[in-house]
């Protein structure tokens, strides 16, 4: 059994789209998309129709060079908001949602020197959403506690190494609080920051991965109930798999050769068999590589699906409400987002492209 996606369908998404997230921004029960536009300093919002198609983008100003984006309810009003890392603006843009797919004007929150990748979670257990962001310029991960009203406390920096890029949050120790993992591109490592339970973090512990690590996916790849890591390596053109020990430590990396210049990576159960699979943005060949999980920490042959030019950001969601997990991919150089609808186990499915 393989994983099968329909050919990509493209939607204009502004100028140099890069980061992407999915949430229901207008309360209609369908997933929508929000995408950072590096070229114009905007966020493009594409409202979903619930059948896998999307409406034309609306645009909201955020800053100078927005890269990464996360969606959560920052002011506890039941409506989804947005936080955007503004690489050259040295801050985070907060956009409070109106609940109808539109957003209030962005407000800026200081976040180090060059914030790049942003995630949201409740790090200190106060039931208010917090933020964490990699600071490329200073080599930190900055943590900002949320006040529950859409504002945030000053950033607390944690040193992780030279040029941190990607960032992911998940409970790595089973204590019920989210820890952090940063891809440290300048050191060719991932840095693991374990949460003390109150939103403060222990000193970063580095683990070697490939050359030029970019993004991180966290999931249980071998079915032992412990969180593992998958890391896309831009320069060594492979994915590093680090199996977790359940206490926040990890075994040495094993590697899967994918292709050229990898960026976004995401884990999901695409074939609904209870095992996590992987999708990787291979921007050197303008493809998405999909790998079927074997439930033991290894993965099946790579299936490639063509998308637009310079595939960068990935997000998953059931965009057509058929119970299968679909993909959306930002194409930075072709100024669009590609939607790949999942047809696994469908009688009408087609064969994947460039299967090898």
VOPAMI-90602 format. One record per residue: residue in one letter; x, z, y of N, C-alpha, C in turn. Coordinates in steps of 0.001 Angstrom, whole numbers. Atoms other than C-alpha are relative to their C-alpha. Example, Ala and Ser with C-alpha at 12.3 -4.5 7.8 and 13.67 -1.06 7.14 Angstrom:
NODE  residu       nu       nw       nv      cau      caw      cav       cu       cw       cv
NODE       A      890        0    -1190    12300     7800    -4500      900        0     1200
NODE       S     -820      -60    -1190    13670     7140    -1060     -770      730     1090
END
This chain:
NODE  residu       nu       nw       nv      cau      caw      cav       cu       cw       cv
NODE       X      847        0    -1198        0        0        0      878        0     1242
NODE       X     -713       44    -1255     1244     -904     3435     -887      424     1150
NODE       X      722     -268    -1237      196     -305     7003     -162    -1332      712
NODE       X      289     1304     -581    -1461    -3210     8782     -656      165     1365
NODE       X      570       34    -1342    -2172    -3819    12464     -393    -1432      349
NODE       X      357     1298     -555    -3978    -6677    14146     1076     -442      997
NODE       X     -934      448    -1035    -1863    -8880    16442     -300      667     1340
NODE       X      138     -709    -1275    -1264    -7263    19809     -892     -755      972
NODE       X      801      506    -1109    -3780    -7763    22626      552      628     1273
NODE       X     -725     -449    -1189    -2324    -7474    26133     -931      201     1198
NODE       X      733     -318    -1217    -3684    -5897    29316      997      207     1138
NODE       X     -881     -233    -1143    -2013    -6101    32743       30     1485      362
NODE       X     -148    -1439     -250     -643    -2682    33672      943      282     1149
NODE       X     -808     -255    -1178     1097    -2997    37017     1385     -588      -89
NODE       X    -1358      512     -111     4773    -3513    37769      977      905     -743
NODE       X     -974     -730      826     7346    -2408    35159     -602     1264     -608
NODE       X      578    -1172      666     5111     -119    33076      987      599     -992
NODE       X     -996     -665      853     7104     2462    31140     -625     1142     -816
NODE       X      589    -1127      720     5598     5855    30246    -1485     -196     -222
NODE       X     1411      182      324     2163     6145    28650     -542     1262     -658
NODE       X      717    -1068      679     -368     8765    27587    -1443     -427     -175
NODE       X     1403      314      280    -3918     8673    26206     -827     1279       55
NODE       X      947    -1113      -75    -6856    10974    26975    -1328     -563      489
NODE       X     1313      413     -518   -10535    10805    27925     -105      462     1448
NODE       X      -39     -360    -1414   -10365    10718    31717    -1369      -32      680
NODE       X     1318       99     -652   -14027     9898    32457    -1114      645     -803
NODE       X      973     -801      726   -15772    12071    29880    -1033     -770     -780
NODE       X      962      795      756   -17463     9259    27943      251       43    -1494
NODE       X     -291     -118     1419   -15941    10227    24593      939    -1058     -536
NODE       X     -930     1050      414   -13591     7220    24514     1377      256      611
NODE       X    -1354     -184     -503    -9821     7306    24880      340    -1032     1074
NODE       X     -497      830    -1084    -8349     5919    28087     1528       67       -3
NODE       X    -1452       43      -99    -4735     5129    29016      443      260     1437
NODE       X     -659     -152    -1298    -2510     6226    31895     1458     -379     -177
NODE       X    -1302      634      162      761     4373    32446      774       92     1314
NODE       X     -832      -33    -1198     3645     4861    34868      527    -1398      314
NODE       X     -531     1280     -483     4644     1822    36934     1246      268      837
NODE       X    -1257     -259     -684     8311     2087    37848      133     -863     1253
NODE       X     -213      947    -1082     8194     -978    40095     -727      337     1290
NODE       X      813     -256    -1190     5486      251    42477     -217     1478      285
NODE       X      197    -1421     -233     5566     4038    42134    -1437      433     -171
NODE       X     1415     -292      231     2036     4171    40753     -244      389    -1460
NODE       X      537     -166     1347       53     5242    37727    -1168     -960     -160
NODE       X     1100      897      336    -2187     2611    36156     -892      689    -1016
NODE       X      973     -612      903    -5343     3963    34512     -923    -1091     -518
NODE       X      857      983      663    -7169     1733    32009    -1044      752     -810
NODE       X     1077     -694      689   -10540     3074    30912     -381     -751    -1269
NODE       X      338      593     1281   -11387     2480    27274    -1492     -218     -152
NODE       X     1409      317      260   -14655      847    26198     -491      544    -1341
NODE       X      374     -581     1284   -14605     2552    22790       19     -974    -1156
NODE       X      -60     1011     1057   -14240     -705    20861     1389     -598     -127
NODE       X    -1366      493       38   -10499    -1134    21281      377     -855     1183
NODE       X     -290      744    -1222   -10779    -3003    24577       35      969     1181
NODE       X     -189     -847    -1167    -9967    -1677    28031     -397     -742     1266
NODE       X      346      560    -1294   -11181    -2221    31571     1264     -268      822
NODE       X    -1128      297     -879    -8943    -3540    34333      561     1287      595
NODE       X     -681    -1200     -468    -6406    -1033    35619     -385      366     1424
NODE       X       51     -568    -1342    -6946     1202    38631     1339      680      258
NODE       X    -1343     -468     -311    -3855     2421    40460      -37     1192      948
NODE       X      -88    -1227     -785    -2862     5780    41943     1470      249      340
NODE       X    -1373     -222     -449      267     6463    44019      527     1337     -517
NODE       X     -601    -1243      480     2679     9025    42602     1382      266      571
NODE       X    -1346     -303     -461     6247     8591    43885      884    -1223       26
NODE       X     -977     1060     -183     9405     6519    43934      271     -753    -1296
NODE       X     -421      622     1255    10323     5860    40302     -596      778    -1169
NODE       X      632     -799     1053     7777     7373    37890      358     -521    -1387
NODE       X     -455      394     1328     8964     7368    34290     -930      500    -1101
NODE       X      757     -592     1104     7114     9758    31972    -1274      652      519
NODE       X     1314     -501     -414     3531    11033    32016     -606      832    -1123
NODE       X      719     -820      971     1479    13736    30295    -1370      349      572
NODE       X     1374     -306     -405    -2236    14547    30393     -414     1357     -563
NODE       X      535    -1301      410    -3814    18023    30259     -924      488     1099
NODE       X      883     -594    -1006    -6354    20178    32086      759     1131      691
NODE       X     -870     -958     -662    -4105    21954    34568     -762     1036      838
NODE       X      741     -938     -846    -6848    23621    36652    -1235      565     -686
NODE       X     1045     -630      823    -9214    24626    33841    -1414     -309      474
NODE       X     1346      397     -405   -12194    22666    35159     -673     -905    -1025
NODE       X      567      825     1055   -12789    20766    31908      249    -1484      178
NODE       X     -310     1409     -259   -11431    17502    33335     1503     -214     -175
NODE       X    -1403      277      275    -8165    15845    32355      760     -376     1274
NODE       X     -888      256    -1126    -5346    15800    34898     1264     -692     -511
NODE       X    -1242      680      347    -1957    14070    34964     1185      667      683
NODE       X    -1274     -395     -589     1643    15128    35542     1004    -1101     -295
NODE       X     -894     1152       87     4293    12478    36186     1399      402      455
NODE       X    -1390     -214     -388     8088    12763    36206      443    -1132      907
NODE       X     -401      977    -1022     9449    11015    39303     1518        7       88
NODE       X    -1447      -34      206    13055    10155    38439      795       47     1293
NODE       X     -785       55    -1238    14331     9271    41908     -557      888     1100
NODE       X      590     -863    -1003    11969    11527    43818      317     1467     -183
NODE       X     -417    -1369      288    13348    14714    42222    -1172      970      -38
NODE       X     1139     -899      115     9882    16096    41635     -953     -485    -1077
NODE       X     1098      337      898     6787    16058    39462    -1238     -222      851
NODE       X     1248      288     -703     3591    14470    40745    -1163      511     -838
NODE       X     1197     -524      661      365    16299    39851    -1223     -720      554
NODE       X     1227      688     -392    -2865    14278    39915    -1180      703     -669
NODE       X     1163     -718      515    -6039    16342    39529    -1131    -1005     -243
NODE       X     1043      941      363    -8767    14436    37718    -1352      380      559
NODE       X     1361     -208     -495   -12251    14006    39169    -1038      -45    -1109
NODE       X      912       38     1140   -13761    13594    35707     -697    -1320     -192
NODE       X      637     1314      103   -14843     9976    36290     1022    -1126     -138
NODE       X    -1064      991      142   -11512     8239    35671      804     -216     1258
NODE       X     -788       52    -1234   -10289     8666    39245      706     1333      190
NODE       X     -839    -1179     -205    -7785    11177    40584      184      276     1484
NODE       X     -295     -396    -1359    -7137    13119    43748     1432     -413      357
NODE       X    -1365      363     -384    -4013    12263    45780     1029      929     -630
NODE       X    -1036     -751      685     -814    13378    44094      611     1067      893
NODE       X     -784    -1033     -658      890    16621    45047     1326      124     -728
NODE       X    -1341      -32      564     4615    17109    44490      427     1426     -318
NODE       X     -573    -1272      422     6271    19955    42601     1482     -235     -257
NODE       X    -1445      189      150    10062    20304    42813      429      247    -1437
NODE       X     -451     -109     1388    11838    19790    39497     1417     -537     -129
NODE       X    -1399      321      203    15624    19657    39685      462    -1225      748
NODE       X     -666     1111     -657    17605    16526    40448     -631    -1346     -337
NODE       X      532     1287      447    16342    13558    38383     -892      211    -1219
NODE       X      895     -234     1139    13328    14479    36223     -376    -1306     -690
NODE       X      192     1241      728    12842    11919    33468    -1179       43     -974
NODE       X     1042      -66     1026    10634    12970    30521     -727     1322       94
NODE       X      820    -1184     -232     7754    15423    30816     -939      240    -1171
NODE       X      966     -402     1022     5642    17350    28290     -793     1181      536
NODE       X      851    -1119     -402     2833    19885    28638     -379      820    -1223
NODE       X      402     -942     1051     2003    22970    26552     -157     1366      646
NODE       X       81    -1382     -467     1174    26658    26932     1201      738     -581
NODE       X    -1235     -569      506     4685    28071    26617       12     1530       18
NODE       X      -66    -1456     -130     3991    31673    27656    -1256      712     -485
NODE       X     1152     -631      649      667    32303    25898    -1044      568      919
NODE       X     1000     -515     -931    -1444    32903    28999    -1221     -902      101
NODE       X     1128      950       64    -3878    30072    28146      -85     -899     1238
NODE       X     -124      946    -1105    -2709    28046    31143     1082    -1009     -372
NODE       X     -921     1051      403     -947    24732    30687     1244        8      883
NODE       X    -1291       34     -672     2751    24690    31581      630    -1385     -170
NODE       X     -717     1266       79     5217    21823    31994     1465      249     -335
NODE       X    -1446       28      189     8736    21055    30797      453    -1431      220
NODE       X     -482     1331     -364    10859    18145    31983     1514      -33     -131
NODE       X    -1448      170       28    14348    16813    31325      509     -402     1379
NODE       X     -652      293    -1275    16620    16707    34375     1318     -698     -318
NODE       X    -1176      788      352    19113    13890    33821     1190      353      882
NODE       X    -1083     -219     -938    21137    14665    36923      757     1287     -224
NODE       X     -636    -1307      128    21826    18338    36225      219      424    -1446
NODE       X     -199     -328     1408    21743    18317    32400     -836     1167     -475
NODE       X      874    -1119      323    18837    20744    32173    -1328     -458     -586
NODE       X     1443       75      189    15373    21161    30784     -613     1040      919
NODE       X      665     -897     -938    13189    22665    33513    -1383      356     -530
NODE       X     1305     -494      437    10178    24797    32568     -750      537     1209
NODE       X      829     -403    -1135     7350    25275    35089    -1297      611     -533
NODE       X     1223     -660      445     4627    27826    34373    -1176     -404      879
NODE       X     1210      334     -729     1129    26781    35343     -748     1235      455
NODE       X      802    -1102     -535    -1038    29025    37523    -1467     -103     -398
NODE       X     1372      174      444    -4243    27663    36012     -916     -607     1034
NODE       X      806      596    -1065    -5414    26120    39285      546    -1359      428
NODE       X     -618     1279     -325    -3343    22931    39219     1310      116      740
NODE       X    -1300     -230     -626     -322    24512    40887      944      612    -1035
NODE       X    -1002     -448      960     2923    25562    39238     1030      871      682
NODE       X    -1063     -857     -492     5593    28208    39638     1314     -788       50
NODE       X    -1274      718     -104     9173    27208    40524      634     -245    -1362
NODE       X     -620      396     1258    11138    25461    37802     1093      985     -410
NODE       X    -1067     -808      587    13338    27552    35499      863     -927     -851
NODE       X     -840      963      721    16329    25500    34273      691      618    -1216
NODE       X     -765     -356     1194    17917    25652    30814      977    -1132     -281
NODE       X    -1027     1006      218    21192    23843    30235      -75     -537    -1426
NODE       X       65      606     1331    21113    21355    27350     1139     -974     -259
NODE       X    -1100      927      225    24036    18973    27899      -28    -1161      966
NODE       X     -236     1119     -904    25023    15689    29452    -1078    -1072     -138
NODE       X     1005     1073      -89    22157    13350    30455    -1096      117    -1053
NODE       X     1152      -89      908    19069    14589    28579    -1071    -1016      358
NODE       X     1006     1035     -201    16448    11872    28140    -1361      466     -520
NODE       X     1303     -340      564    13531    12441    25769     -194     1489     -192
NODE       X      356    -1405      161    11710    15735    25297    -1263       88     -842
NODE       X     1188     -230      823     9216    17051    22750     -221     1490     -148
NODE       X      369    -1405      156     7362    20340    22297     -813      180    -1271
NODE       X      746     -332     1214     6139    21873    19036      478     1362     -487
NODE       X     -366    -1285      592     6186    25151    17121      918     -264    -1195
NODE       X     -990      282     1036     9369    24902    15052      255     1183     -924
NODE       X     -302    -1206      767     9433    28472    13712    -1228      652     -624
NODE       X     1222     -569      562     5794    29205    12833     -462     1272      664
NODE       X      403    -1222     -699     5406    31964    15416    -1155     -228      965
NODE       X     1184      278     -810     2548    30244    17228      272     -407     1422
NODE       X     -319      454    -1347     4408    29268    20398      843    -1265      -71
NODE       X     -677     1295      -10     5834    25874    21368     1463      157      391
NODE       X    -1420      110     -300     9568    25307    21275      263    -1381      602
NODE       X     -352     1264     -644    11436    22398    22904     1188     -649     -691
NODE       X    -1128      779      498    13734    19644    21671      270    -1117      993
NODE       X     -401     1029     -959    15654    17396    24066     1002     -950     -640
NODE       X     -972     1002      428    17466    14150    23263     1071     -112     1089
NODE       X    -1074      -79     -987    20820    14504    25014      880    -1234     -156
NODE       X     -617     1302      177    22015    10952    25485     1496       -6      207
NODE       X    -1423       -3     -278    25424    11746    26914      837      686    -1053
NODE       X     -728     -749     1030    26355    14040    24015     -320     -483    -1411
NODE       X      417      516     1314    24690    12103    21165     -518     1111     -913
NODE       X      577    -1125      732    22802    15220    20114    -1473      155      369
NODE       X     1249     -586     -461    19398    16793    20169      262     1486      214
NODE       X     -155    -1408     -336    19250    20225    21786    -1311      716     -294
NODE       X     1184     -767      383    16810    22731    20275      -24     1299      797
NODE       X      188    -1223     -774    15484    25468    22565    -1170      767     -605
NODE       X     1042     -800      634    13568    28179    20728     -619      957     1012
NODE       X      778     -838     -910    10851    30046    22600       62     1457     -456
NODE       X      -27    -1430      312    11172    33828    22774    -1396      597     -140
NODE       X     1376     -455      119     7370    34052    22731     -664      276     1318
NODE       X      542     -294    -1321     6964    34633    26447      243    -1137      985
NODE       X     -280     1132     -877     7916    31208    27780     1426      -93      462
NODE       X    -1442      130     -205    11593    31976    28095      608     -563    -1281
NODE       X     -577      713     1133    13960    30108    25814     1425      468     -273
NODE       X    -1361     -305      408    17100    30854    23858      934    -1141      407
NODE       X     -987     1030     -328    20299    28961    24570     -152    -1190     -939
NODE       X      173     1227      772    20167    25352    23394     1010      -74    -1137
NODE       X     -856      227     1161    21556    24600    19927       42    -1503     -264
NODE       X      -77     1446      177    22874    21026    19520      125     -409    -1465
NODE       X     -128      614     1324    22534    18844    16413      402    -1454      188
NODE       X     -425     1396     -161    24414    15545    16095    -1059     -967     -538
NODE       X      858     1103      453    22307    12396    15855      791    -1288      235
NODE       X     -712     1248     -235    23154     8743    16479      458     -136     1438
NODE       X     -534      268    -1330    24584     7134    19594    -1114     -397      964
NODE       X     1013      300    -1007    22390     7140    22683    -1397      413     -388
NODE       X     1365     -427      354    19411     9239    21501     -932      -71     1203
NODE       X      949      252    -1086    16303     8432    23540    -1246      865      -78
NODE       X     1279     -686      112    13038     9905    22242      -86      730    -1332
NODE       X      121     -885     1159    11871    12447    19647    -1450       37     -461
NODE       X     1304     -260      607     8915    12673    17262      144     1205     -923
NODE       X      -26    -1212      822     8115    15980    15560    -1206       -7     -929
NODE       X     1066      -40      997     6102    16154    12317      600      505    -1299
NODE       X     -456     -421     1325     6297    17376     8718      120    -1250     -867
NODE       X     -197     1268      696     7834    14343     7033      164      154    -1509
NODE       X     -207     -163     1439     8524    15871     3606    -1010      930     -659
NODE       X     1113     -730      593     5357    17911     3070      291     1422     -414
NODE       X     -320    -1386      363     6978    21343     2910     -566     1015      978
NODE       X      602     -898     -967     4982    22787     5800      897      383     1151
NODE       X     -953     -279    -1075     8000    22803     8132      169    -1248      854
NODE       X     -113     1125     -928     8435    20627    11217     1386     -639      -77
NODE       X    -1223      789       31    11048    17879    11061      107     -818     1284
NODE       X     -248      808    -1189    12557    15617    13743      312    -1445     -389
NODE       X     -413     1402       68    12799    11837    14094      451     -391     1402
NODE       X     -615      287    -1293    15055    10584    16893      375    -1474       59
NODE       X     -386     1404     -198    15361     7015    18198     1333      -55      721
NODE       X    -1337      142     -563    18951     6015    18954      161    -1399      584
NODE       X      -50     1270     -717    19291     3281    21566     1225     -823     -381
NODE       X    -1247      738      192    22927     2346    20973      351     -223    -1466
NODE       X     -323      191     1415    23363     2925    17241    -1125     -675     -767
NODE       X     1068      860      520    20056     1109    16641     -627      545    -1279
NODE       X      586     -617     1185    18772     3599    14093     -856     1192      389
NODE       X      787    -1217     -166    16436     6533    13655      652     1101     -825
NODE       X     -544    -1165      691    17848     9941    12759    -1145      890     -459
NODE       X      980     -926      561    15753    12165    10479      693     1319     -279
NODE       X     -547    -1331      199    16497    15894    10623    -1085      878     -598
NODE       X     1000     -825      673    14582    17972     8097      127     1447      456
NODE       X        8    -1358     -510    13553    21387     9350       34     1043    -1094
NODE       X      -70    -1122      934    14287    24692     7639    -1122     1006      222
NODE       X     1129     -876     -266    11211    26355     9153      310     1163      909
NODE       X     -409    -1101     -882    13199    28794    11298      592     -490     1304
NODE       X     -533      577    -1226    14101    26433    14112     1356     -632     -168
NODE       X    -1250      694      282    17255    25133    12451     -302    -1248     -819
NODE       X      230     1294      642    17712    21691    10930     1195     -400     -859
NODE       X    -1038      546      863    19643    19974     8164      678    -1182      690
NODE       X     -679     1159     -605    22182    17249     8992     -862    -1257      -66
NODE       X      828     1201     -127    20679    13937    10021      301    -1015    -1088
NODE       X     -126     1238      756    20058    11010     7720     -499    -1119      906
NODE       X      233     1083     -947    19670     7561     9249     -717    -1179     -646
NODE       X      719     1207      399    17363     4552     9012      321    -1082     1022
NODE       X     -308     1109     -905    18616     1294    10491    -1288     -743      338
NODE       X     1243      621     -445    15830     -275    12562      253    -1355      644
NODE       X     -174     1225     -764    17001    -2879    15051      759      293     1264
NODE       X     -825      -79    -1197    18309    -3242    18562     -688      757     1126
NODE       X      397     -679    -1228    17923     -814    21461    -1363      687     -132
NODE       X     1238     -729      280    15327     1703    20317     -311      972     1131
NODE       X      433     -982    -1003    13294     3750    22792    -1115      878     -567
NODE       X     1085     -875      402     9831     5179    22116     -102      154    -1503
NODE       X      235     -270     1413     9095     6816    18757    -1167      967     -101
NODE       X     1178     -850      145     5920     8430    17488     -347      123    -1472
NODE       X      397     -265     1378     4670     9987    14249    -1516      101      -79
NODE       X     1446      -61      234     1134     9542    12894     -259     -387    -1445
NODE       X      409      407     1344     -711     9101     9611     -804    -1287      130
NODE       X      662     1282     -249    -1495     5410    10016     -860     -473    -1166
NODE       X      753      468     1170    -2739     4857     6448     -916     1064     -587
NODE       X      949    -1047      379    -4771     8082     6203      219      518    -1424
NODE       X     -286     -517     1339    -2998     9275     3058      569     1412       38
NODE       X     -481    -1363     -120    -1982    12684     4390     1483      136      238
NODE       X    -1441       15     -209     1636    11676     5023      314     -622     1356
NODE       X     -354      530    -1318     3275    11087     8401      858    -1254     -129
NODE       X     -733     1247     -128     4515     7592     9196      652      -26     1380
NODE       X     -683      137    -1276     6627     6382    12121     -235    -1371      612
NODE       X      -32     1251     -752     6380     3727    14809     1090      124     1050
NODE       X    -1160      -21     -882     9424     2804    16896      -23    -1238      881
NODE       X      -98     1123     -938     9742      631    20002     1411     -584      -55
NODE       X    -1267      718      131    12521    -1906    19331       48    -1011     1143
NODE       X      134      861    -1172    12913    -3323    22816     1017    -1138       24
NODE       X     -937     1101       58    15909    -5474    21956     -581    -1249     -626
NODE       X      647     1141      659    13726    -7679    19740    -1459     -151      399
NODE       X     1385       61     -477    10401    -7016    21545     -996      187    -1139
NODE       X      862     -319     1126     8849    -5566    18396     -275     1492      -69
NODE       X      215    -1370      444     7314    -2368    17119      309       41    -1488
NODE       X     -298     -198     1408     8807    -1217    13832     -836     1142     -544
NODE       X      863    -1000      626     6392      681    11559      567      327    -1378
NODE       X     -570     -459     1267     7709     2751     8640     -992      926     -693
NODE       X      916     -815      788     5491     4194     5915      734     1205     -562
NODE       X     -617    -1210      526     6291     7796     5042     -219      151    -1491
NODE       X       68     -204     1454     7049     8629     1399     -300     1444     -376
NODE       X      356    -1414      208     6149    12345     1814     1168      847     -475
NODE       X    -1171     -770      406     9704    13399      923     1124      -68     1035
NODE       X     -994      128    -1054    11472    12757     4220      661    -1347       69
NODE       X     -483     1377      -50    12237     9141     3407    -1162     -910      386
NODE       X     1002      929     -499    10409     6034     4579      146    -1351     -683
NODE       X       33     1304      629     9395     2673     3164      578    -1084      878
NODE       X     -564     1122     -759    10474     -787     4326     -647     -124     1378
NODE       X      465      157    -1372    10119    -1614     8017     -908    -1217      101
NODE       X      878     1109     -344     7211    -3774     9146       63     -173     1512
NODE       X     -143      266    -1423     7645    -5442    12534    -1228     -727      538
NODE       X     1125      619     -694     4880    -6371    14964      454     -411     1393
NODE       X     -417      449    -1329     5642    -8508    18035     -880      593     1095
NODE       X      720     -447    -1201     4693    -7066    21420      636     -728     1184
NODE       X     -535      670    -1166     5749    -7900    24975     1479      261      202
NODE       X    -1423      -77     -299     9141    -7929    26639      410     1411      401
NODE       X     -545    -1334     -181    11093    -4654    26546    -1054     1067     -313
NODE       X      905    -1051      461     8829    -2414    24487      650     1353      253
NODE       X     -613    -1266     -419     9372     1113    25794     -792     1217     -478
NODE       X      768    -1200      287     6622     3738    25592    -1065     -237    -1058
NODE       X     1001       72     1067     4285     4465    22671     -982     1157      121
NODE       X      981    -1061      166     1061     6395    22292     -959     -423    -1097
NODE       X      971      277     1057    -1385     6663    19405    -1365      539      395
NODE       X     1365     -466     -197    -5140     7141    19346     -945     -917     -747
NODE       X     1024      842      628    -8310     5854    17709     -773     -683     1125
NODE       X      539      657    -1185    -9149     3357    20444    -1326     -712     -260
NODE       X     1265      683      305   -12033     1634    18623     -920      841     -861
NODE       X      882     -969      660   -13524     4732    16954     -370     -401    -1423
NODE       X      258      370     1390   -13156     3444    13392      663      945     -985
NODE       X     -631     -978      867   -11301     6478    12036     1438     -299     -349
NODE       X    -1394      337      236    -7896     4760    12017      805      202     1289
NODE       X     -857     -250    -1145    -4951     5525    14291      632    -1300      478
NODE       X     -490     1230     -619    -4084     2653    16642     1235      301      849
NODE       X    -1192     -116     -825    -1065     2009    18873     -197     -685     1345
NODE       X     -127      656    -1301     -544     1252    22560     1454       57      411
NODE       X    -1426      153     -283     2845       41    23785      176     -555     1411
NODE       X     -313      565    -1309     4165     -432    27321     1108    -1033     -132
NODE       X     -992     1073      -28     6082    -3669    27893      527     -128     1430
NODE       X     -494     -186    -1363     8276    -3058    30927      258    -1320      712
NODE       X     -367     1250     -657     9459    -6591    31588    -1144    -1003       71
NODE       X     1144      925      -62     6172    -8377    30864    -1191      611      728
NODE       X      991     -614     -894     4160    -5937    33039    -1364      190     -656
NODE       X     1279     -208      660     1507    -5163    30448      103     1089    -1056
NODE       X       67     -921     1127      393    -2831    27696     -592     -761    -1176
NODE       X      469      654     1221      -70    -4066    24126     -814      992     -811
NODE       X      860     -811      858    -2918    -2691    22006       51     -590    -1407
NODE       X      -42      419     1401    -2445    -2878    18226    -1007      840     -767
NODE       X     1049     -700      739    -5579    -1972    16303      360       49    -1482
NODE       X     -369     -266     1388    -5059     -503    12850    -1048     -583     -943
NODE       X      892      591     1004    -6533    -2495     9972      371      422    -1416
NODE       X     -377     -466     1323    -5025     -539     7090    -1245      256     -847
NODE       X     1109     -131      949    -7355     -623     4050    -1233     -799      392
NODE       X     1107      866     -394    -9549    -3203     5790       57    -1300     -784
NODE       X      -24     1260      749   -10616    -6280     3754      503    -1170      827
NODE       X     -374     1120     -844    -9836    -8502     6766     1415      117      540
NODE       X    -1327     -224     -564    -6347    -7185     7377      912    -1198     -233
NODE       X    -1002     1036      128    -3489    -9572     7943     1342      587     -347
NODE       X    -1328     -468      343      130    -9362     6932      789      341     1251
NODE       X     -860     -331    -1135     2654    -7697     9230      997    -1127      240
NODE       X     -974      999     -399     5091    -9913    11099     1418      494     -292
NODE       X    -1429     -290      157     8817   -10049    10334      221     1125     -981
NODE       X     -145    -1050     1011     8423    -7861     7273     1344     -140     -684
NODE       X    -1288       66      694    11770    -6948     5816      287     1305     -687
END
